[in-house]
């Protein structure tokens, strides 16, 4: 598996532009590729730049509905160049992987290779007692009955059929991306930033998947210097609320009373109005989705950017950003990787998530931008990164 290249370069260094130029050259020389991006809007953008490439679609035929996955595979078998999303790419089955040996895979941003499945203890009990799901006592691997053909567990059955679902810590099911996919393509290029802090890097170590890394260090220095001149990070008494290491983490926010939450909202609103002095149309904020309403205040609540946003250009007009979060990897996933002899660097991962989110705002267009980050940990990660 020594054919994977990690293109580790900071946002704004032209990774997507360079990839488009490579795809144009591949197309001209007859080399085949599959380009995978996080968002549908990016699919349209790449198709416009590389017009002979195709995007999978659903259609009704004489035989019924032909799903996107089916047209994706048909295009690959026909030798087409394909542009698609992470979501569709993740629906591939084990039997599909043989189709890609003649294609180059270009991944725009890392895939999420390990996930905690949202299956309740009650549902697990129903599946096990009805013998629809069987857990291997030695490996913990979950398998599903072939006789189950319809119902609300079909998506879960598909994951089990790929051989990538395992019981973990007695009560939880973990899904792991099928490692065979990384040997199925002719070669693979993964475009990202701070790869060493990603879950994918840890996943590669667990499965002994080898790769080489290309880093744009000169570009990174130039981008950091430019950002230092454009980004205003709030420093003042309003940061006192986030002085603890875990302030603004998911559990910390859960425990805030209505009075405390109101105080956070009022503080953020005042900073936007009195310090940053931008109109509500130019403001945006984030927190964990479950607490979106709890921390959404006057002057910014109408423009919520998901805390894990990356790749989208929909918020590039925003001049003032409020980051009400402190990111940690799910502890069960951390424990899972540790039990496999590997550890994810929490701070590098959190920094990467923060930078991706900030890059949704106008700083991506080299315009001045303000940010309020009350979490001392997240703010410290950002300032340390800016100052090398």
Helices and strands as residue ranges (DSSP letters): E 4-8, H 15-29, E 32-37, H 40-49, E 59-61, E 64-66, H 68-77, E 82-85, H 86-89, G 94-100, E 103-108, E 114-116, H 121-129, E 133-135, E 142-144, H 154-161, E 165-168, E 172-176, H 181-184, E 187-192, G 195-197, H 199-206, E 212-215, H 217-230, E 231-233, G 237-242, H 250-254, H 258-270, I 271-276, G 280-282, E 283-286, G 289-291, H 292-295, E 320-323, H 331-339, H 346-358, G 362-365, E 369-372, H 376-386
